[in-house]
Amino acid sequence: MRKSPDKDRLSIWIPTYLLQYLGIDLKYLRKETFMNTSNEIMSFHLRSSVVDAHGDNLSKYLKKYSYNNPLQEDPALDIQSYFTGGVNLQFLALYTPQDFIPHSTIQFTLEMIDLFYRWKKENSEVLYLITSKKDIELLEEGKLFCLLSIEGGEALDGKLFMLDLYYRLGVRAMGLTWNGRNLLADGVNSGNNPGGLTFFGEEIVKKMNTLGMIIDVSHISEKSFWDVIKLSSEPVIASHSNCFSLHKHIRNLKDEQIRAIAEKGGVIGITFVSDFLGEGVVTIEQVVNHIEHIIDITGGYDTAGIGSDFYGTDKLPEGLKDISFLPRLTESLVKRGHKYKDIEKIIGKNWLRILSQILK
């Protein structure tokens, strides 16, 4: 999949990495520095397939700039930051802010999709869209692949044909709800006794299975979750959710939910939103704790992944302020004693497995 980074790039770039991420003064960087563990980890990270299953880049951009204006330079559309972070594939959430719902949901969703295609056109040599399992075979360093994922079934406006339309526009995943109730299901914040899937929600789950679309259970209520688990014929994902046992937040998954996703062959992307990770000052160590909890209760490395939620929050762990800092997470996993072959699954291979299984 990934090509080894060329030697020229490493010899120039790694000192900058060491300076930026480890706080080492450039004057102390000698030739022997390139033989240390950090250099080895960075080389491993760059060679690996790295996938982030949740980023709110498109929504964040459109909340700052008028859709009708030419594309602006903005961190949300900074491809170089993905190369710095060694990222191959980014799931781009199509999230409509709550003040646009319901009157402008479809319009805002279409604007986000069109924004992606405009961005892609301006970066045609390095930016690609994944729509089929064949596309996964093309992943390589120096290119950023993206997968479009609707966040919240409000974008369908209660119409089944809208799912077919979004599919034709390149969308390949959808989270059924955000936090509240919609025509598909109840979200995690739908009152004291949230319900489950509606009849329309059941139709959508079946249709997504037929089309080869990925069902995302982040944000949905516990009753809705179990309805999806029972109904879906394919694995499901939680693109950006953490562990309730470690931090009792309404958005986090209970152990029995984590096991159910694992038993169905799915993947859970640990999110970097500090509110979902713990109390007080949150660091990379809490992110690793949640990853390790999934490993522990599922008995293996096939379920844990990354779903950062960059650009969807300003509350991030110390040391993970943007996508370019992802190598620090790999470094933390190595320091905890995890083997490279297992870390490869966490930082990317588990997501690629899901795409290969579900996409047509």
C-alpha positions in Angstrom: 0.0 0.0 0.0 2.3 2.7 1.2 5.7 3.4 -0.4 8.7 3.9 1.9 9.5 7.6 2.2 12.4 8.6 0.1 15.7 9.3 1.9 15.9 12.9 0.9 12.6 13.6 2.5 13.5 11.9 5.7 16.9 13.6 6.0 15.3 17.1 5.7 12.0 16.5 7.4 12.7 14.5 10.5 14.8 17.2 12.2 11.8 19.5 11.9 9.6 16.8 13.3 11.9 16.3 16.3 12.0 20.1 16.9 8.2 20.5 16.6 7.0 17.4 18.4 9.7 16.7 20.9 11.0 20.2 21.7 14.6 19.5 20.8 16.7 22.5 19.9 18.0 22.2 16.3 21.6 22.8 17.4 21.5 19.5 19.3 20.5 17.4 16.3 23.5 15.4 15.2 23.8 12.5 12.7 23.3 10.0 15.5 19.9 11.5 16.2 18.6 9.9 13.1 19.3 6.4 14.5 17.2 6.9 17.7 13.8 5.4 18.4 11.8 8.5 17.4 13.3 8.3 13.9 12.4 4.6 13.7 8.8 5.3 14.8 8.5 8.2 12.4 9.7 6.0 9.5 7.2 3.3 10.5 4.4 5.8 10.7 5.2 7.2 7.2 5.3 3.7 5.7 2.0 2.7 7.3 -1.5 3.2 5.9 -3.0 5.9 8.2 -6.8 6.5 8.3 -8.8 9.1 10.3 -12.5 8.2 10.2 -13.9 11.6 11.2 -13.1 15.1 10.3 -15.4 18.1 10.1 -13.3 20.0 7.6 -16.0 20.9 5.1 -18.6 22.1 7.6 -16.0 24.1 9.4 -14.9 25.8 6.2 -18.4 26.7 5.1 -19.2 28.2 8.5 -16.3 30.7 7.9 -16.5 31.5 4.2 -19.2 32.2 1.7 -19.9 29.2 -0.5 -19.9 31.5 -3.6 -16.4 32.9 -3.0 -13.2 31.3 -4.5 -11.5 28.8 -2.2 -9.6 30.4 0.6 -6.4 29.2 2.3 -7.6 27.6 5.5 -6.3 24.9 8.0 -9.4 22.9 7.2 -8.3 22.5 3.6 -4.5 22.3 4.2 -3.5 19.1 2.4 0.2 19.6 3.5 -0.9 19.0 7.2 -2.1 15.6 6.2 1.2 14.7 4.5 3.0 15.9 7.6 0.8 13.7 9.7 1.4 10.7 7.3 -2.4 10.4 6.6 -3.5 8.4 3.6 -7.3 8.5 4.0 -9.6 11.0 5.7 -13.4 10.4 6.2 -14.9 13.8 5.6 -18.1 14.4 7.6 -21.0 16.1 5.9 -22.4 17.7 9.1 -25.1 20.3 8.9 -25.1 22.8 11.8 -28.2 22.7 13.9 -29.3 26.2 13.0 -29.6 25.1 9.3 -32.0 22.2 10.2 -34.5 21.5 8.8 -35.0 24.4 6.3 -31.5 24.3 4.7 -30.2 20.8 5.4 -30.1 19.5 1.8 -28.7 22.7 0.5 -25.9 22.8 3.1 -25.1 19.1 2.5 -24.9 19.7 -1.3 -22.7 22.7 -0.7 -20.3 20.6 1.3 -20.2 17.9 -1.4 -19.6 20.6 -4.0 -16.9 22.2 -1.9 -15.1 18.9 -1.8 -15.2 18.6 -5.6 -13.9 22.2 -5.9 -11.1 21.4 -3.5 -10.3 18.2 -5.4 -10.2 20.0 -8.7 -7.7 22.5 -7.4 -5.5 19.7 -6.1 -6.2 17.0 -8.8 -2.7 15.5 -8.6 -2.8 14.7 -4.9 -6.5 14.6 -3.8 -8.8 11.7 -4.6 -12.2 10.4 -3.6 -12.8 6.8 -2.6 -16.0 5.3 -3.9 -15.2 1.6 -4.4 -13.0 -1.1 -2.9 -10.7 -0.9 -6.0 -9.8 2.6 -5.0 -8.3 1.3 -1.7 -5.6 -0.4 -3.7 -4.4 3.0 -5.0 -3.4 4.4 -1.6 0.1 5.6 -1.5 2.2 8.3 0.1 2.0 11.8 -1.3 -1.7 11.5 -2.0 -4.7 12.1 0.2 -7.8 10.0 -0.4 -11.1 11.0 1.1 -14.4 9.2 1.9 -17.6 11.3 2.1 -19.8 10.5 5.1 -23.1 12.2 6.0 -23.5 13.0 9.7 -27.2 12.9 10.5 -30.0 11.5 8.4 -31.8 14.9 8.3 -29.9 15.3 5.0 -32.4 12.8 3.5 -35.5 14.9 4.3 -37.4 11.7 4.9 -37.0 10.6 1.2 -35.5 7.2 0.3 -34.4 8.4 -3.1 -32.1 11.0 -1.6 -29.9 8.2 -0.4 -29.5 7.0 -4.0 -28.8 10.6 -5.1 -26.1 11.1 -2.4 -24.6 7.7 -3.4 -24.3 8.9 -7.0 -22.6 12.0 -5.8 -19.9 9.9 -4.1 -21.2 9.5 -0.5 -20.3 6.1 0.9 -21.1 6.3 4.6 -23.7 7.9 6.9 -24.3 8.4 10.6 -28.1 7.9 11.1 -28.4 10.7 13.6 -26.6 13.5 15.4 -27.4 13.9 19.1 -31.2 14.5 18.6 -34.2 12.8 17.1 -34.8 12.7 13.4 -37.0 10.7 10.9 -34.6 7.7 11.1 -33.9 7.2 14.8 -33.3 8.8 18.1 -29.9 10.2 19.0 -28.2 10.0 22.4 -29.8 13.3 23.6 -33.4 12.6 22.7 -34.9 12.9 26.2 -35.2 10.7 29.2 -36.3 7.6 27.3 -34.9 7.6 23.7 -36.5 5.4 21.2 -35.0 3.3 18.4 -35.2 3.0 14.7 -38.3 4.2 12.9 -39.8 2.3 10.0 -38.0 4.8 7.7 -34.8 4.2 9.6 -35.1 0.5 9.0 -35.6 1.1 5.3 -32.4 3.2 5.2 -30.4 0.5 7.0 -31.5 -2.1 4.5 -30.9 0.2 1.6 -27.4 1.1 2.8 -26.5 -2.6 3.1 -27.7 -3.1 -0.5 -25.8 -0.1 -1.9 -22.6 -0.9 -0.1 -22.7 2.1 2.2 -21.1 2.1 5.7 -23.5 2.5 8.6 -22.1 4.8 11.4 -23.6 4.4 14.9 -21.8 7.3 16.6 -24.4 9.7 18.2 -27.4 7.3 18.0 -29.3 6.3 21.2 -28.7 2.9 22.8 -32.1 1.6 21.7 -31.3 2.7 18.1 -27.9 1.1 18.3 -29.3 -2.3 19.2 -31.9 -2.0 16.5 -29.1 -1.4 13.9 -27.0 -4.2 15.2 -29.9 -6.6 14.9 -31.0 -5.4 11.4 -27.8 -4.7 9.5 -26.4 -7.6 7.5 -23.0 -5.9 7.3 -20.5 -4.7 9.9 -21.2 -1.3 11.4 -18.8 1.4 12.6 -18.7 4.0 15.3 -16.6 6.6 13.5 -15.9 8.8 16.6 -16.9 7.3 19.9 -15.0 6.5 23.2 -15.5 4.1 26.1 -18.2 4.7 28.7 -16.4 2.6 31.3 -13.4 5.0 31.3 -15.4 8.2 31.1 -19.2 8.3 31.7 -20.3 10.6 28.9 -23.6 10.2 27.0 -21.7 10.0 23.7 -19.5 7.1 24.8 -20.1 3.4 24.2 -20.8 0.9 26.9 -18.7 -2.3 27.0 -21.6 -4.5 25.7 -21.9 -2.1 22.7 -18.2 -2.3 22.0 -18.3 -6.1 22.1 -21.4 -6.1 19.7 -19.5 -3.9 17.2 -16.5 -6.2 17.4 -18.6 -9.4 17.1 -20.1 -7.9 13.9 -16.7 -7.2 12.5 -16.9 -3.5 12.9 -14.5 -0.8 14.0 -14.6 2.0 16.6 -12.7 5.3 15.9 -11.5 6.7 19.2 -12.1 10.5 19.1 -9.8 13.2 20.4 -12.6 15.4 21.8 -11.4 16.0 25.4 -15.0 16.0 26.8 -15.3 12.3 25.8 -11.9 11.3 27.0 -11.8 12.3 30.7 -11.8 15.1 33.3 -9.3 17.9 33.8 -6.2 18.2 31.6 -6.5 15.6 28.9 -3.4 14.3 27.0 -2.5 11.6 24.5 -2.3 9.1 27.3 -6.1 9.2 27.7 -6.5 8.6 24.0 -4.3 5.5 24.4 -6.2 4.4 27.4 -9.5 4.3 25.4 -7.8 2.4 22.6 -6.4 -0.1 25.1 -9.8 -0.6 26.7 -11.2 -1.7 23.4 -8.3 -4.0 22.9 -8.8 -5.5 26.3 -12.5 -6.1 26.2 -12.6 -7.4 22.6 -9.5 -9.6 23.1 -7.6 -8.3 20.1 -6.6 -5.4 17.8 -9.3 -5.7 15.1 -11.8 -3.2 16.5 -9.9 -0.1 17.6 -9.2 2.8 15.1 -8.9 6.5 15.0 -11.8 9.0 14.5 -10.2 12.3 15.6 -13.1 14.8 15.0 -10.5 17.5 14.1 -12.2 20.7 13.0 -15.4 19.6 14.8 -14.1 20.7 18.3 -11.6 23.1 19.9 -11.3 20.8 22.9 -8.3 18.5 22.1 -5.7 16.6 24.1 -2.4 18.2 24.8 0.0 17.1 22.0 -2.7 16.5 19.4 -3.7 19.9 18.3 -4.2 19.0 14.6 -3.8 16.2 12.1 -0.1 16.8 11.6 0.5 15.6 15.2 -0.8 12.0 14.6 2.8 10.5 14.7 2.7 11.4 18.4 -0.1 8.9 18.9 1.9 6.2 17.1 4.8 7.0 19.4 2.7 6.7 22.5 1.4 3.3 21.4 4.9 2.1 20.8 6.0 3.3 24.2 3.1 1.4 25.8 4.6 -1.8 24.4 2.3 -2.5 21.4 3.9 -4.2 18.4 4.2 -2.5 15.1 2.0 -5.1 13.4 -0.8 -4.3 15.9 -0.4 -0.6 15.7 -0.8 -0.8 11.9 -4.3 -2.1 12.5 -5.2 0.7 14.9 -3.9 3.6 12.8 -5.4 2.4 9.5 -5.6 -1.2 8.5 -8.8 -1.9 10.4 -10.6 0.8 8.5 -9.2 -0.4 5.2 -10.6 -3.9 6.0 -14.1 -2.4 6.6 -14.0 -0.5 3.3 -12.8 -3.6 1.4 -15.7 -5.6 2.9 -18.6 -3.2 2.5 -17.9 -1.0 -0.6 -18.8 -2.4 -4.0 
